[in-house]
Amino acid sequence: TEEAIKQLGDYFSGKLTEFDIPLLFVGTPFQKEVWRHLLDIPYAATESYSSLSLRIGNPSAVRAVANANGANAISIFVPCHRVIGSGGTLTGYAGGLAAKQFLLDLERKTPG
């Protein structure tokens, strides 16, 4: 827990662009697959739900991908805020769209 707190502090101060703590995914096999793919979205980058569903090999699962993304209990560590709607629109985020925008702006301002 102490290391997670330290890394979060470093992330918010712009010193850390990639977390290095062990993660325990608790969810369905499909959710876990989506969450593992979220870890592949580079710092300060975004990806659409449809692109993510293509990447997991299930292009018709856009809504299921969105639901799995929303069920991510360890956001920031597993960067679900980097997933956006088609055309670059911000869509749902458990912490609210203002928080999602804040995280995206934070990452864009920090040299990666």
C-alpha positions as a LaTeX table, in Angstrom:
\begin{tabular}{lrrr}
\hline
Residue & $x$ (\AA) & $y$ (\AA) & $z$ (\AA) \\
\hline
Thr1 & 0.00 & 0.00 & 0.00 \\
Glu2 & 2.83 & 2.41 & 0.81 \\
Glu3 & 4.40 & 1.83 & $-2.60$ \\
Ala4 & 1.06 & 2.41 & $-4.32$ \\
Ile5 & 0.64 & 5.69 & $-2.46$ \\
Lys6 & 4.17 & 6.75 & $-3.39$ \\
Gln7 & 3.63 & 5.91 & $-7.05$ \\
Leu8 & 0.30 & 7.75 & $-7.14$ \\
Gly9 & 2.01 & 10.81 & $-5.67$ \\
Asp10 & 4.74 & 10.57 & $-8.29$ \\
Tyr11 & 2.12 & 10.19 & $-11.03$ \\
Phe12 & 0.19 & 13.28 & $-9.93$ \\
Ser13 & 3.38 & 15.32 & $-9.62$ \\
Gly14 & 4.43 & 14.34 & $-13.15$ \\
Lys15 & 7.41 & 12.20 & $-12.11$ \\
Leu16 & 5.90 & 8.82 & $-13.04$ \\
Thr17 & 4.42 & 7.71 & $-16.35$ \\
Glu18 & 4.16 & 3.97 & $-15.73$ \\
Phe19 & 3.18 & 2.16 & $-12.55$ \\
Asp20 & 5.23 & $-0.75$ & $-11.29$ \\
Ile21 & 3.13 & $-2.44$ & $-8.63$ \\
Pro22 & 1.55 & $-5.88$ & $-8.63$ \\
Leu23 & $-2.11$ & $-5.82$ & $-9.64$ \\
Leu24 & $-4.80$ & $-8.31$ & $-8.76$ \\
Phe25 & $-7.69$ & $-8.31$ & $-11.20$ \\
Val26 & $-10.97$ & $-9.51$ & $-9.71$ \\
Gly27 & $-13.64$ & $-9.93$ & $-12.35$ \\
Thr28 & $-14.88$ & $-12.11$ & $-15.16$ \\
Pro29 & $-12.43$ & $-13.53$ & $-17.69$ \\
Phe30 & $-13.69$ & $-10.99$ & $-20.25$ \\
Gln31 & $-13.23$ & $-8.06$ & $-17.85$ \\
Lys32 & $-9.72$ & $-9.22$ & $-17.00$ \\
Glu33 & $-8.86$ & $-9.41$ & $-20.70$ \\
Val34 & $-10.10$ & $-5.86$ & $-21.27$ \\
Trp35 & $-8.20$ & $-4.58$ & $-18.22$ \\
Arg36 & $-4.97$ & $-6.26$ & $-19.38$ \\
His37 & $-5.35$ & $-4.47$ & $-22.71$ \\
Leu38 & $-5.90$ & $-1.15$ & $-20.95$ \\
Leu39 & $-2.36$ & $-1.50$ & $-19.61$ \\
Asp40 & $-1.10$ & $-1.43$ & $-23.22$ \\
Ile41 & $-2.46$ & 2.05 & $-23.93$ \\
Pro42 & 0.59 & 4.31 & $-23.75$ \\
Tyr43 & 0.83 & 7.18 & $-21.30$ \\
Ala44 & $-0.83$ & 10.34 & $-22.68$ \\
Ala45 & $-2.47$ & 8.37 & $-25.52$ \\
Thr46 & $-6.11$ & 7.53 & $-25.98$ \\
Glu47 & $-7.97$ & 4.73 & $-27.68$ \\
Ser48 & $-11.61$ & 4.36 & $-28.62$ \\
Tyr49 & $-13.88$ & 1.66 & $-27.26$ \\
Ser50 & $-14.30$ & 0.28 & $-30.78$ \\
Ser51 & $-10.53$ & 0.15 & $-31.32$ \\
Leu52 & $-10.11$ & $-1.63$ & $-28.00$ \\
Ser53 & $-12.77$ & $-4.17$ & $-28.92$ \\
Leu54 & $-10.92$ & $-4.81$ & $-32.19$ \\
Arg55 & $-7.67$ & $-5.26$ & $-30.30$ \\
Ile56 & $-9.16$ & $-7.91$ & $-28.04$ \\
Gly57 & $-10.38$ & $-9.73$ & $-31.14$ \\
Asn58 & $-14.09$ & $-9.07$ & $-30.68$ \\
Pro59 & $-15.15$ & $-6.10$ & $-32.84$ \\
Ser60 & $-18.84$ & $-6.46$ & $-31.98$ \\
Ala61 & $-18.20$ & $-6.21$ & $-28.23$ \\
Val62 & $-17.98$ & $-2.41$ & $-28.01$ \\
Arg63 & $-20.67$ & $-2.16$ & $-25.31$ \\
Ala64 & $-19.22$ & $-5.08$ & $-23.37$ \\
Val65 & $-15.79$ & $-3.44$ & $-23.53$ \\
Ala66 & $-17.31$ & $-0.18$ & $-22.27$ \\
Asn67 & $-19.02$ & $-2.03$ & $-19.41$ \\
Ala68 & $-15.79$ & $-3.84$ & $-18.47$ \\
Asn69 & $-13.94$ & $-0.54$ & $-18.63$ \\
Gly70 & $-16.49$ & 0.97 & $-16.25$ \\
Ala71 & $-16.14$ & $-1.95$ & $-13.86$ \\
Asn72 & $-12.39$ & $-1.37$ & $-13.45$ \\
Ala73 & $-11.91$ & $-0.98$ & $-9.69$ \\
Ile74 & $-8.27$ & 0.10 & $-9.87$ \\
Ser75 & $-8.50$ & 3.05 & $-12.22$ \\
Ile76 & $-5.42$ & 5.20 & $-12.73$ \\
Phe77 & $-3.26$ & 2.10 & $-12.15$ \\
Val78 & $-5.23$ & 0.47 & $-14.97$ \\
Pro79 & $-5.79$ & 3.54 & $-17.14$ \\
Cys80 & $-9.44$ & 3.32 & $-18.14$ \\
His81 & $-9.47$ & 7.12 & $-18.43$ \\
Arg82 & $-7.52$ & 6.72 & $-21.68$ \\
Val83 & $-10.50$ & 5.11 & $-23.41$ \\
Ile84 & $-12.69$ & 7.59 & $-25.23$ \\
Gly85 & $-15.62$ & 7.59 & $-27.59$ \\
Ser86 & $-15.36$ & 7.61 & $-31.36$ \\
Gly87 & $-14.28$ & 10.93 & $-32.74$ \\
Gly88 & $-12.42$ & 11.81 & $-29.54$ \\
Thr89 & $-15.45$ & 12.48 & $-27.36$ \\
Leu90 & $-15.19$ & 11.94 & $-23.63$ \\
Thr91 & $-17.62$ & 9.34 & $-22.41$ \\
Gly92 & $-18.41$ & 7.79 & $-19.05$ \\
Tyr93 & $-15.93$ & 7.62 & $-16.23$ \\
Ala94 & $-16.71$ & 6.45 & $-12.71$ \\
Gly95 & $-15.01$ & 9.53 & $-11.25$ \\
Gly96 & $-16.90$ & 11.84 & $-13.60$ \\
Leu97 & $-15.95$ & 13.41 & $-16.90$ \\
Ala98 & $-14.16$ & 16.32 & $-15.21$ \\
Ala99 & $-11.83$ & 13.83 & $-13.49$ \\
Lys100 & $-11.26$ & 11.99 & $-16.77$ \\
Gln101 & $-10.39$ & 15.26 & $-18.51$ \\
Phe102 & $-8.08$ & 16.20 & $-15.62$ \\
Leu103 & $-6.16$ & 12.91 & $-15.94$ \\
Leu104 & $-5.84$ & 13.22 & $-19.71$ \\
Asp105 & $-4.65$ & 16.83 & $-19.39$ \\
Leu106 & $-2.17$ & 15.84 & $-16.65$ \\
Glu107 & $-0.66$ & 13.19 & $-18.89$ \\
Arg108 & $-0.48$ & 15.48 & $-21.93$ \\
Lys109 & 1.41 & 18.11 & $-19.89$ \\
Thr110 & 3.94 & 15.63 & $-18.51$ \\
Pro111 & 6.85 & 14.58 & $-20.69$ \\
Gly112 & 6.50 & 10.84 & $-21.19$ \\
\hline
\end{tabular}
